[in-house]
Amino acid sequence: MHKSYIASLLAAVLAFSSAAALAAEPAKSAPVEPVVAQVAEVGRINLNTADAATLKRELNGIGEVKARAIVEYREANGPFAAVEELLEVKGIGEATLAKNRDKLSVD
């Protein structure tokens, strides 16, 4: 009798726990977009508004010194009229511009 009581109790506990698990709804969370994907969705880095940290982080071949040079050029000469004007910045050549042309805008 003792074994059948324990077996019945165990069956009741298992039935209750599986019913409770089925009744509970899973928590729903909004998908988290990585920052990099947001940059890609937005499209391009604006040479006229990007700060040195953004230029360094997002552009190929642009380190801290070149990023600061881009910002300093913009501050001294006004906004860039075209992406190609980036060649006027000391240390930026055709190869660097070619690697980054599709990432840049002046809008």
C-alpha positions in Angstrom: 0.0 0.0 0.0 2.9 2.3 0.8 4.4 1.9 -2.7 1.1 2.6 -4.5 0.6 5.8 -2.4 4.0 7.1 -3.4 3.4 6.1 -7.0 0.1 7.9 -7.0 1.6 11.0 -5.4 4.5 11.0 -7.9 2.0 10.7 -10.8 0.0 13.7 -9.5 3.1 15.9 -9.1 4.3 15.1 -12.6 0.8 15.8 -14.1 0.5 19.1 -12.2 4.0 20.3 -13.2 3.5 19.4 -16.9 0.1 21.1 -17.0 1.6 24.2 -15.4 4.5 24.3 -17.9 2.0 24.0 -20.8 -0.2 26.8 -19.4 2.7 29.3 -19.0 3.4 31.5 -22.0 7.0 32.1 -22.9 8.2 35.7 -22.3 8.4 37.6 -25.5 11.2 40.1 -26.1 11.8 42.6 -28.9 14.7 41.6 -31.2 17.9 43.5 -30.5 19.6 44.9 -33.5 23.4 45.3 -33.3 24.8 48.8 -33.7 26.8 47.7 -36.8 23.5 46.6 -38.5 22.0 50.0 -37.7 24.9 51.7 -39.5 24.4 49.4 -42.5 20.7 50.1 -42.5 21.2 53.8 -42.4 23.6 53.5 -45.2 26.5 55.8 -45.2 28.7 57.8 -42.9 28.2 61.5 -43.5 31.6 63.2 -43.8 30.0 66.5 -42.8 28.6 65.3 -39.5 30.6 62.3 -38.3 32.9 62.7 -35.4 36.5 61.4 -35.4 35.5 58.3 -33.3 32.9 57.3 -35.9 35.2 57.8 -38.8 37.9 55.7 -37.1 35.5 52.9 -36.2 33.6 52.7 -39.5 36.1 53.4 -42.2 38.9 51.1 -43.5 42.4 52.4 -43.2 41.4 55.4 -41.1 43.0 55.6 -37.7 42.8 58.2 -35.0 45.2 60.6 -36.8 43.5 60.5 -40.1 40.0 60.7 -38.5 41.1 63.9 -36.6 42.6 65.3 -39.9 39.2 64.8 -41.6 37.3 66.6 -38.9 39.9 69.4 -38.8 39.8 69.8 -42.6 36.0 70.1 -42.4 36.2 72.7 -39.6 38.8 74.8 -41.4 37.3 74.6 -44.9 33.6 74.1 -44.4 31.5 71.1 -45.3 32.6 68.6 -47.9 30.9 69.2 -51.3 31.6 65.7 -52.6 33.1 62.5 -51.3 36.1 63.0 -53.7 37.0 66.1 -51.7 38.3 63.7 -49.0 41.5 63.5 -51.2 42.3 67.0 -50.1 42.9 65.8 -46.6 46.5 65.1 -45.9 47.2 61.4 -45.6 44.1 60.3 -47.6 44.9 58.9 -51.0 43.1 57.2 -53.8 43.4 53.7 -52.3 41.8 54.8 -49.0 39.0 56.6 -50.8 38.4 53.5 -53.0 38.1 51.2 -49.9 35.5 53.5 -48.4 33.7 55.3 -51.2 30.5 53.1 -50.9 30.3 53.9 -47.1 30.5 57.7 -47.4 28.1 60.5 -48.2 28.1 64.3 -47.9 24.3 64.7 -47.4 
